[in-house]
Amino acid sequence: MSSLRLSHPPRRLRQTRLDNLALVPGDLLLHRDAWQRAANRLPGKAILIVLPKANTVQKRIMLTVAKLLAAQGHQVRVVPADAVSRNP
């Protein structure tokens, strides 16, 4: 049985600043600049959840996740996909 040896993470990773988390539908992944601007405007450690355009199961799941995260004390901002894509 071999033991797992943990080492220091790479320097680049240690210098990374993790501020916000964004939960975004797959169809907006190509438009990263739009939703990343919205996430960057939030205070540190906040969570941005961008809802899909259609009223789908995915949308209901994302709203449930938002409620659960807020109940755990996280700062959550939920916006529709149209609001993010309109921002200059």
C-alpha positions in Angstrom: 0.0 0.0 0.0 1.5 3.3 -1.0 1.0 6.5 0.9 -0.2 9.7 -0.6 2.3 12.5 -0.2 0.8 16.0 -0.3 3.1 18.8 -1.4 2.7 22.5 -1.8 0.5 23.6 -4.7 2.3 25.2 -7.7 3.3 28.8 -7.2 0.9 30.0 -9.9 -2.0 28.4 -8.0 -0.9 29.8 -4.6 -0.9 33.4 -6.1 -4.5 32.9 -7.5 -7.1 35.0 -5.9 -10.4 33.2 -5.6 -13.1 35.9 -5.1 -16.4 34.8 -6.5 -18.1 31.8 -7.8 -20.4 31.8 -10.9 -22.9 29.2 -11.8 -23.8 29.7 -15.5 -25.8 27.7 -18.0 -23.8 26.0 -20.7 -25.0 28.1 -23.5 -23.4 31.2 -21.9 -20.0 29.7 -21.5 -18.9 31.2 -24.8 -19.9 34.6 -23.5 -17.6 34.6 -20.5 -16.8 38.3 -20.6 -20.5 39.2 -20.0 -21.1 37.1 -16.9 -17.6 37.6 -15.5 -18.2 41.4 -15.5 -21.3 40.8 -13.4 -19.5 38.5 -11.1 -16.6 40.9 -10.7 -19.0 43.6 -9.5 -20.1 41.5 -6.6 -18.4 41.7 -3.2 -15.7 39.1 -2.4 -16.9 35.5 -1.7 -20.3 36.1 -3.3 -22.0 33.7 -5.7 -23.5 34.7 -9.0 -26.2 32.4 -10.5 -27.3 33.1 -14.0 -30.6 31.5 -14.8 -31.2 30.0 -18.3 -33.6 31.8 -20.6 -36.1 28.9 -20.9 -38.3 27.9 -17.9 -36.7 24.4 -17.6 -35.8 21.9 -15.0 -32.3 23.4 -15.0 -33.8 26.7 -14.0 -35.7 25.2 -11.1 -32.5 23.4 -9.9 -30.5 26.5 -10.0 -33.1 28.4 -8.0 -33.1 25.5 -5.4 -29.2 25.7 -5.2 -29.5 29.5 -4.7 -31.9 29.0 -1.8 -29.7 26.3 -0.2 -26.6 28.4 -0.5 -28.4 31.5 0.9 -29.7 29.4 3.8 -26.1 28.4 4.6 -25.1 32.0 4.9 -23.6 32.7 1.5 -24.3 35.9 -0.4 -26.1 34.9 -3.6 -27.1 37.0 -6.5 -29.5 35.4 -9.0 -29.9 37.1 -12.4 -31.6 36.1 -15.7 -29.4 35.3 -18.7 -30.9 38.4 -20.5 -29.7 40.8 -17.8 -26.1 39.5 -18.1 -26.0 39.6 -21.9 -27.4 43.2 -22.0 -24.6 44.6 -19.7 -22.0 46.5 -21.7 
